[in-house]
């Protein structure tokens, strides 16, 4: 029985440890995983396939049309057949069934350019769909960077608070000994333990934030929700901000996929206008056909082949207004206005994110100075306290200020890295 319990405990411990997988993940790999598993991109892929199908439909219009039809009719009642052919007048033979078949071929020769414009327009729309997908990839890459940044900050804050909690608990043990020896008052020891409790609460909150950020990353990357992601400690790197904002603005105009997609949509709309104008032109096609019929005891037709040229023109276009042309021109005006608005928004976004990037990096310098001041203040206060020249309250306040300064430095560096990622996303180059 004891052996059985021991084995059960070992197996249970094994499953509890293996239940949560731990995985070291860099930002680049995280972005790749997120793009591969993005549900939004699966929707975009379906839109590309839809546009491709529309292109195939447009190309099919330039191919010959071949239609074959046939019918067999049984006549339950004897029809009255009166032949008017001279010499054969009068009643005809009894007819009980009719067999008829035909084949018709039509090859388009001229349609006013509607087919050609339709194919080219569909090609532009396929490219626009692909570029829209690339633009979504750019946005997804930033969303994953943002989630990774939150996970990194939460992880670093947890590490920092654990270190400070260990130091604070060690100080509490020293204060208990000093209190027992009558060196410090009980009130001072309680103040120190109160600060330890506050650090414990901060650590619990940080660990909770880390767990939520980890779950969010698992869902974004398509990983099992029990995967614990270990962030790369080298996530924070040097950012190149040695160039003016105009450099990033030109970069955005060259690389933004939404600008390029809108350009293809405008080209497709222009061709749509040409196709709408072509509706007022006639259509010309080469035609051919074959007919065969068999009416037993009355008529048999074979080898009835015909070849010709067919022309089609809708005369009602003379007095009807071309609504398709009006709609297409309105679409062109709408896309032109969208293009102007998009360019204005791109200019605003690039300049705003450039300023935010500069601001985020300047904050690092300020927080770094604050940390140096907090550490020096704590060193001086501790020295005075050890010499009986400072109170425990001021010592604990100095310790709290040092912890806060450390947290601010870590979060400001991570925020600066994310601000630069946002600038790259705005220029359309975050995935490069």
C-alpha positions as a Python dict, from the first residue, in 0.01 Angstrom:
ca = {
    (1, 'X'): (0, 0, 0),
    (2, 'X'): (280, 242, 85),
    (3, 'X'): (453, 158, -243),
    (4, 'X'): (130, 231, -429),
    (5, 'X'): (90, 571, -262),
    (6, 'X'): (452, 659, -331),
    (7, 'X'): (411, 572, -701),
    (8, 'X'): (88, 776, -720),
    (9, 'X'): (256, 1078, -561),
    (10, 'X'): (549, 1053, -805),
    (11, 'X'): (316, 1025, -1108),
    (12, 'X'): (102, 1315, -983),
    (13, 'X'): (408, 1530, -931),
    (14, 'X'): (531, 1443, -1281),
    (15, 'X'): (203, 1544, -1442),
    (16, 'X'): (180, 1866, -1244),
    (17, 'X'): (527, 1965, -1359),
    (18, 'X'): (478, 1862, -1721),
    (19, 'X'): (127, 2010, -1742),
    (20, 'X'): (272, 2355, -1803),
    (21, 'X'): (519, 2371, -2087),
    (22, 'X'): (789, 2636, -2068),
    (23, 'X'): (916, 2787, -2391),
    (24, 'X'): (1186, 3046, -2458),
    (25, 'X'): (1058, 3277, -2727),
    (26, 'X'): (1221, 3575, -2898),
    (27, 'X'): (1018, 3857, -3050),
    (28, 'X'): (1101, 3760, -3409),
    (29, 'X'): (984, 3402, -3355),
    (30, 'X'): (674, 3526, -3174),
    (31, 'X'): (579, 3750, -3469),
    (32, 'X'): (630, 3460, -3711),
    (33, 'X'): (410, 3230, -3501),
    (34, 'X'): (142, 3496, -3464),
    (35, 'X'): (124, 3556, -3839),
    (36, 'X'): (108, 3182, -3911),
    (37, 'X'): (-182, 3131, -3670),
    (38, 'X'): (-371, 3457, -3721),
    (39, 'X'): (-742, 3405, -3779),
    (40, 'X'): (-767, 3748, -3944),
    (41, 'X'): (-514, 3645, -4207),
    (42, 'X'): (-718, 3333, -4280),
    (43, 'X'): (-1011, 3563, -4358),
    (44, 'X'): (-781, 3772, -4579),
    (45, 'X'): (-668, 3459, -4764),
    (46, 'X'): (-1031, 3377, -4838),
    (47, 'X'): (-1075, 3729, -4982),
    (48, 'X'): (-771, 3675, -5208),
    (49, 'X'): (-920, 3349, -5333),
    (50, 'X'): (-1249, 3528, -5398),
    (51, 'X'): (-1069, 3799, -5600),
    (52, 'X'): (-880, 3531, -5791),
    (53, 'X'): (-1208, 3359, -5875),
    (54, 'X'): (-1345, 3691, -6006),
    (55, 'X'): (-1035, 3722, -6225),
    (56, 'X'): (-1093, 3373, -6365),
    (57, 'X'): (-1454, 3465, -6437),
    (58, 'X'): (-1339, 3778, -6626),
    (59, 'X'): (-1090, 3574, -6833),
    (60, 'X'): (-1358, 3317, -6916),
    (61, 'X'): (-1556, 3588, -7099),
    (62, 'X'): (-1295, 3599, -7378),
    (63, 'X'): (-1323, 3223, -7443),
    (64, 'X'): (-1564, 3067, -7696),
    (65, 'X'): (-1909, 2965, -7583),
    (66, 'X'): (-2023, 2621, -7696),
    (67, 'X'): (-2372, 2509, -7608),
    (68, 'X'): (-2528, 2175, -7691),
    (69, 'X'): (-2896, 2101, -7648),
    (70, 'X'): (-3124, 1816, -7736),
    (71, 'X'): (-3474, 1702, -7668),
    (72, 'X'): (-3700, 1407, -7720),
    (73, 'X'): (-4076, 1449, -7721),
    (74, 'X'): (-4335, 1175, -7707),
    (75, 'X'): (-4676, 1263, -7847),
    (76, 'X'): (-4951, 1065, -7670),
    (77, 'X'): (-5222, 1209, -7901),
    (78, 'X'): (-5199, 1183, -8275),
    (79, 'X'): (-5132, 1534, -8412),
    (80, 'X'): (-5306, 1670, -8721),
    (81, 'X'): (-5043, 1702, -8994),
    (82, 'X'): (-5147, 1893, -9307),
    (83, 'X'): (-4861, 1929, -9553),
    (84, 'X'): (-4886, 2237, -9777),
    (85, 'X'): (-4611, 2121, -10008),
    (86, 'X'): (-4746, 2090, -10366),
    (87, 'X'): (-4806, 1730, -10455),
    (88, 'X'): (-4803, 1626, -10089),
    (89, 'X'): (-5107, 1812, -9965),
    (90, 'X'): (-5344, 1641, -9735),
    (91, 'X'): (-5296, 1427, -9432),
    (92, 'X'): (-4951, 1318, -9342),
    (93, 'X'): (-4812, 1017, -9167),
    (94, 'X'): (-4881, 942, -8806),
    (95, 'X'): (-4628, 1110, -8573),
    (96, 'X'): (-4574, 974, -8223),
    (97, 'X'): (-4232, 1115, -8124),
    (98, 'X'): (-3985, 1389, -8220),
    (99, 'X'): (-3607, 1395, -8171),
    (100, 'X'): (-3419, 1727, -8197),
    (101, 'X'): (-3058, 1835, -8124),
    (102, 'X'): (-2840, 2140, -8184),
    (103, 'X'): (-2491, 2277, -8113),
    (104, 'X'): (-2408, 2649, -8112),
    (105, 'X'): (-2066, 2811, -8102),
    (106, 'X'): (-1998, 3178, -8035),
    (107, 'X'): (-1653, 3339, -8038),
    (108, 'X'): (-1640, 3703, -7919),
    (109, 'X'): (-1462, 3930, -8169),
    (110, 'X'): (-1536, 4279, -8035),
    (111, 'X'): (-1714, 4403, -7723),
    (112, 'X'): (-1600, 4763, -7700),
    (113, 'X'): (-1315, 4664, -7467),
    (114, 'X'): (-1545, 4545, -7190),
    (115, 'X'): (-1377, 4202, -7165),
    (116, 'X'): (-1023, 4343, -7171),
    (117, 'X'): (-1106, 4613, -6915),
    (118, 'X'): (-1277, 4355, -6693),
    (119, 'X'): (-972, 4126, -6692),
    (120, 'X'): (-728, 4406, -6610),
    (121, 'X'): (-957, 4546, -6342),
    (122, 'X'): (-986, 4201, -6179),
    (123, 'X'): (-607, 4167, -6184),
    (124, 'X'): (-573, 4501, -6002),
    (125, 'X'): (-826, 4392, -5740),
    (126, 'X'): (-635, 4067, -5679),
    (127, 'X'): (-318, 4270, -5615),
    (128, 'X'): (-514, 4505, -5388),
    (129, 'X'): (-636, 4204, -5184),
    (130, 'X'): (-281, 4073, -5148),
    (131, 'X'): (-153, 4413, -5038),
    (132, 'X'): (-436, 4445, -4785),
    (133, 'X'): (-323, 4112, -4641),
    (134, 'X'): (34, 4242, -4614),
    (135, 'X'): (-97, 4553, -4439),
    (136, 'X'): (-282, 4332, -4190),
    (137, 'X'): (39, 4135, -4132),
    (138, 'X'): (208, 4463, -4046),
    (139, 'X'): (-63, 4543, -3790),
    (140, 'X'): (-50, 4191, -3646),
    (141, 'X'): (329, 4217, -3607),
    (142, 'X'): (282, 4531, -3396),
    (143, 'X'): (3, 4377, -3187),
    (144, 'X'): (228, 4083, -3108),
    (145, 'X'): (517, 4321, -3030),
    (146, 'X'): (288, 4507, -2792),
    (147, 'X'): (181, 4184, -2619),
    (148, 'X'): (544, 4067, -2600),
    (149, 'X'): (643, 4403, -2453),
    (150, 'X'): (378, 4371, -2182),
    (151, 'X'): (499, 4020, -2102),
    (152, 'X'): (860, 4139, -2085),
    (153, 'X'): (775, 4426, -1851),
    (154, 'X'): (569, 4201, -1626),
    (155, 'X'): (849, 3942, -1616),
    (156, 'X'): (1116, 4200, -1529),
    (157, 'X'): (902, 4362, -1259),
    (158, 'X'): (839, 4020, -1103),
    (159, 'X'): (1215, 3951, -1093),
    (160, 'X'): (1286, 4291, -940),
    (161, 'X'): (1017, 4261, -673),
    (162, 'X'): (1133, 3910, -582),
    (163, 'X'): (1484, 4042, -524),
    (164, 'X'): (1354, 4329, -313),
    (165, 'X'): (1121, 4100, -120),
    (166, 'X'): (1413, 3870, -35),
    (167, 'X'): (1617, 4171, 87),
    (168, 'X'): (1323, 4305, 285),
    (169, 'X'): (1260, 3966, 452),
    (170, 'X'): (1627, 3939, 539),
    (171, 'X'): (1610, 4286, 696),
    (172, 'X'): (1304, 4181, 897),
    (173, 'X'): (1501, 3890, 1044),
    (174, 'X'): (1782, 4127, 1144),
    (175, 'X'): (1533, 4369, 1301),
    (176, 'X'): (1376, 4090, 1506),
    (177, 'X'): (1719, 4010, 1650),
    (178, 'X'): (1788, 4379, 1715),
    (179, 'X'): (1450, 4415, 1887),
    (180, 'X'): (1516, 4110, 2104),
    (181, 'X'): (1848, 4265, 2206),
    (182, 'X'): (1678, 4595, 2285),
    (183, 'X'): (1859, 4785, 2012),
    (184, 'X'): (1547, 4900, 1821),
    (185, 'X'): (1189, 4959, 1922),
    (186, 'X'): (908, 4722, 1835),
    (187, 'X'): (742, 4998, 1633),
    (188, 'X'): (1043, 5017, 1399),
    (189, 'X'): (1035, 4643, 1344),
    (190, 'X'): (661, 4658, 1264),
    (191, 'X'): (716, 4939, 1014),
    (192, 'X'): (977, 4728, 834),
    (193, 'X'): (746, 4425, 829),
    (194, 'X'): (464, 4645, 694),
    (195, 'X'): (685, 4744, 402),
    (196, 'X'): (762, 4375, 341),
    (197, 'X'): (389, 4306, 326),
    (198, 'X'): (345, 4591, 76),
    (199, 'X'): (618, 4443, -144),
    (200, 'X'): (444, 4105, -124),
    (201, 'X'): (121, 4265, -244),
    (202, 'X'): (305, 4438, -530),
    (203, 'X'): (464, 4106, -624),
    (204, 'X'): (125, 3930, -624),
    (205, 'X'): (-14, 4199, -854),
    (206, 'X'): (290, 4174, -1083),
    (207, 'X'): (261, 3794, -1101),
    (208, 'X'): (-109, 3827, -1182),
    (209, 'X'): (-27, 4074, -1461),
    (210, 'X'): (236, 3833, -1589),
    (211, 'X'): (-12, 3543, -1596),
    (212, 'X'): (-268, 3748, -1789),
    (213, 'X'): (-1, 3870, -2034),
    (214, 'X'): (119, 3512, -2079),
    (215, 'X'): (-234, 3384, -2155),
    (216, 'X'): (-279, 3667, -2406),
    (217, 'X'): (45, 3571, -2581),
    (218, 'X'): (-55, 3203, -2594),
    (219, 'X'): (-382, 3293, -2765),
    (220, 'X'): (-217, 3534, -3010),
    (221, 'X'): (47, 3281, -3110),
    (222, 'X'): (-182, 2980, -3127),
    (223, 'X'): (1, 2799, -2846),
    (224, 'X'): (-161, 2578, -2582),
    (225, 'X'): (-299, 2804, -2309),
    (226, 'X'): (-84, 2632, -2047),
    (227, 'X'): (243, 2729, -2220),
    (228, 'X'): (461, 2951, -2004),
    (229, 'X'): (655, 3184, -2231),
    (230, 'X'): (1003, 3285, -2125),
    (231, 'X'): (1093, 3617, -2286),
    (232, 'X'): (1430, 3695, -2436),
    (233, 'X'): (1641, 3902, -2195),
    (234, 'X'): (1801, 4077, -2496),
    (235, 'X'): (1465, 4207, -2615),
    (236, 'X'): (1559, 4568, -2542),
    (237, 'X'): (1813, 4682, -2801),
    (238, 'X'): (1949, 4997, -2956),
    (239, 'X'): (1706, 5188, -3178),
    (240, 'X'): (1819, 5395, -3474),
    (241, 'X'): (1666, 5740, -3433),
    (242, 'X'): (1949, 5933, -3597),
    (243, 'X'): (1734, 6029, -3894),
    (244, 'X'): (1474, 6310, -3920),
    (245, 'X'): (1101, 6249, -3937),
    (246, 'X'): (1096, 6320, -4313),
    (247, 'X'): (1305, 6005, -4364),
    (248, 'X'): (1038, 5794, -4193),
    (249, 'X'): (762, 5977, -4383),
    (250, 'X'): (923, 5888, -4718),
    (251, 'X'): (970, 5534, -4589),
    (252, 'X'): (598, 5513, -4516),
    (253, 'X'): (502, 5642, -4861),
    (254, 'X'): (721, 5378, -5021),
    (255, 'X'): (629, 5081, -4801),
    (256, 'X'): (275, 5129, -4669),
    (257, 'X'): (70, 4846, -4820),
    (258, 'X'): (-261, 5024, -4763),
    (259, 'X'): (-142, 5312, -4985),
    (260, 'X'): (-40, 5065, -5255),
    (261, 'X'): (-366, 4871, -5222),
    (262, 'X'): (-571, 5189, -5261),
    (263, 'X'): (-369, 5277, -5571),
    (264, 'X'): (-466, 4942, -5730),
    (265, 'X'): (-828, 4999, -5634),
    (266, 'X'): (-819, 5338, -5809),
    (267, 'X'): (-674, 5178, -6122),
    (268, 'X'): (-948, 4914, -6116),
    (269, 'X'): (-1214, 5184, -6076),
    (270, 'X'): (-1072, 5377, -6374),
    (271, 'X'): (-1099, 5064, -6589),
    (272, 'X'): (-1451, 5014, -6456),
    (273, 'X'): (-1540, 5357, -6593),
    (274, 'X'): (-1402, 5263, -6936),
    (275, 'X'): (-1595, 4936, -6929),
    (276, 'X'): (-1915, 5123, -6837),
    (277, 'X'): (-1866, 5359, -7135),
    (278, 'X'): (-1819, 5055, -7360),
    (279, 'X'): (-2171, 4940, -7278),
    (280, 'X'): (-2295, 5191, -7539),
    (281, 'X'): (-2097, 5011, -7812),
    (282, 'X'): (-2215, 4708, -8011),
    (283, 'X'): (-2081, 4356, -7965),
    (284, 'X'): (-1956, 4141, -8251),
    (285, 'X'): (-1911, 3763, -8244),
    (286, 'X'): (-1833, 3479, -8482),
    (287, 'X'): (-2112, 3222, -8468),
    (288, 'X'): (-2153, 2867, -8584),
    (289, 'X'): (-2403, 2590, -8532),
    (290, 'X'): (-2523, 2245, -8615),
    (291, 'X'): (-2882, 2121, -8614),
    (292, 'X'): (-3019, 1768, -8644),
    (293, 'X'): (-3381, 1652, -8623),
    (294, 'X'): (-3574, 1332, -8674),
    (295, 'X'): (-3950, 1298, -8699),
    (296, 'X'): (-4013, 934, -8788),
    (297, 'X'): (-4199, 877, -9118),
    (298, 'X'): (-4208, 1255, -9177),
    (299, 'X'): (-3876, 1443, -9163),
    (300, 'X'): (-3503, 1385, -9105),
    (301, 'X'): (-3245, 1668, -9096),
    (302, 'X'): (-2868, 1607, -9075),
    (303, 'X'): (-2552, 1806, -9153),
    (304, 'X'): (-2733, 2138, -9108),
    (305, 'X'): (-2419, 2339, -9037),
    (306, 'X'): (-2422, 2719, -9024),
    (307, 'X'): (-2143, 2977, -8992),
    (308, 'X'): (-2187, 3351, -8962),
    (309, 'X'): (-2122, 3675, -8782),
    (310, 'X'): (-2356, 3809, -8514),
    (311, 'X'): (-2389, 4168, -8398),
    (312, 'X'): (-2568, 4283, -8084),
    (313, 'X'): (-2659, 4638, -7990),
    (314, 'X'): (-2898, 4750, -7719),
    (315, 'X'): (-3094, 5034, -7878),
    (316, 'X'): (-3243, 5131, -7541),
    (317, 'X'): (-2901, 5278, -7452),
    (318, 'X'): (-2999, 5571, -7675),
    (319, 'X'): (-3261, 5701, -7432),
    (320, 'X'): (-3153, 5532, -7109),
    (321, 'X'): (-2891, 5695, -6886),
    (322, 'X'): (-2580, 5484, -6824),
    (323, 'X'): (-2619, 5422, -6451),
    (324, 'X'): (-2311, 5193, -6445),
    (325, 'X'): (-2101, 5483, -6573),
    (326, 'X'): (-2240, 5718, -6309),
    (327, 'X'): (-2169, 5463, -6033),
    (328, 'X'): (-1816, 5401, -6159),
    (329, 'X'): (-1734, 5773, -6173),
    (330, 'X'): (-1870, 5815, -5820),
    (331, 'X'): (-1647, 5524, -5708),
    (332, 'X'): (-1347, 5696, -5862),
    (333, 'X'): (-1427, 6019, -5675),
    (334, 'X'): (-1470, 5827, -5350),
    (335, 'X'): (-1135, 5650, -5387),
    (336, 'X'): (-960, 5976, -5480),
    (337, 'X'): (-1094, 6138, -5161),
    (338, 'X'): (-990, 5830, -4960),
    (339, 'X'): (-641, 5859, -5109),
    (340, 'X'): (-606, 6221, -4997),
    (341, 'X'): (-738, 6135, -4650),
    (342, 'X'): (-505, 5836, -4620),
    (343, 'X'): (-201, 6044, -4714),
    (344, 'X'): (-294, 6306, -4454),
    (345, 'X'): (-338, 6034, -4191),
    (346, 'X'): (-4, 5876, -4279),
    (347, 'X'): (171, 6211, -4239),
    (348, 'X'): (5, 6267, -3902),
    (349, 'X'): (74, 5912, -3779),
    (350, 'X'): (442, 5914, -3878),
    (351, 'X'): (515, 6253, -3722),
    (352, 'X'): (316, 6163, -3407),
    (353, 'X'): (489, 5828, -3361),
    (354, 'X'): (828, 5984, -3431),
    (355, 'X'): (770, 6238, -3154),
    (356, 'X'): (645, 5965, -2920),
    (357, 'X'): (959, 5763, -2994),
    (358, 'X'): (1183, 6061, -2910),
    (359, 'X'): (982, 6129, -2594),
    (360, 'X'): (1004, 5766, -2481),
    (361, 'X'): (1383, 5762, -2518),
    (362, 'X'): (1420, 6092, -2334),
    (363, 'X'): (1220, 5946, -2045),
    (364, 'X'): (1481, 5670, -2010),
    (365, 'X'): (1752, 5928, -1939),
    (366, 'X'): (1535, 6101, -1679),
    (367, 'X'): (1442, 5775, -1504),
    (368, 'X'): (1805, 5662, -1513),
    (369, 'X'): (1908, 5980, -1331),
    (370, 'X'): (1621, 5930, -1088),
    (371, 'X'): (1745, 5577, -1016),
    (372, 'X'): (2099, 5701, -952),
    (373, 'X'): (1962, 5967, -715),
    (374, 'X'): (1736, 5714, -539),
    (375, 'X'): (2024, 5468, -490),
    (376, 'X'): (2252, 5741, -354),
    (377, 'X'): (1976, 5870, -128),
    (378, 'X'): (1918, 5517, 7),
    (379, 'X'): (2292, 5468, 68),
    (380, 'X'): (2318, 5796, 261),
    (381, 'X'): (1996, 5734, 457),
    (382, 'X'): (2107, 5381, 548),
    (383, 'X'): (2445, 5509, 664),
    (384, 'X'): (2278, 5774, 882),
    (385, 'X'): (2032, 5519, 1019),
    (386, 'X'): (2315, 5285, 1114),
    (387, 'X'): (2474, 5575, 1301),
    (388, 'X'): (2151, 5668, 1474),
    (389, 'X'): (2105, 5989, 1275),
    (390, 'X'): (1798, 5889, 1072),
    (391, 'X'): (1459, 5734, 1144),
    (392, 'X'): (1333, 5399, 1021),
    (393, 'X'): (1050, 5579, 839),
    (394, 'X'): (1291, 5776, 621),
    (395, 'X'): (1496, 5464, 555),
    (396, 'X'): (1189, 5272, 439),
    (397, 'X'): (1076, 5568, 226),
    (398, 'X'): (1419, 5574, 62),
    (399, 'X'): (1397, 5201, -3),
    (400, 'X'): (1051, 5241, -160),
    (401, 'X'): (1179, 5524, -382),
    (402, 'X'): (1464, 5302, -497),
    (403, 'X'): (1226, 5018, -588),
    (404, 'X'): (998, 5257, -777),
    (405, 'X'): (1294, 5405, -965),
    (406, 'X'): (1413, 5058, -1069),
    (407, 'X'): (1066, 4968, -1197),
    (408, 'X'): (1044, 5297, -1387),
    (409, 'X'): (1377, 5237, -1561),
    (410, 'X'): (1277, 4887, -1674),
    (411, 'X'): (932, 4989, -1797),
    (412, 'X'): (1061, 5303, -1970),
    (413, 'X'): (1317, 5101, -2167),
    (414, 'X'): (1050, 4853, -2272),
    (415, 'X'): (809, 5135, -2362),
    (416, 'X'): (1080, 5300, -2572),
    (417, 'X'): (1139, 4975, -2760),
    (418, 'X'): (764, 4947, -2825),
    (419, 'X'): (744, 5313, -2934),
    (420, 'X'): (1007, 5241, -3198),
    (421, 'X'): (813, 4932, -3309),
    (422, 'X'): (506, 5152, -3346),
    (423, 'X'): (702, 5394, -3566),
    (424, 'X'): (816, 5103, -3783),
    (425, 'X'): (460, 4974, -3805),
    (426, 'X'): (343, 5318, -3918),
    (427, 'X'): (608, 5320, -4191),
    (428, 'X'): (509, 4968, -4299),
    (429, 'X'): (850, 4817, -4220),
    (430, 'X'): (800, 4644, -3884),
    (431, 'X'): (817, 4297, -4043),
    (432, 'X'): (1142, 4379, -4223),
}
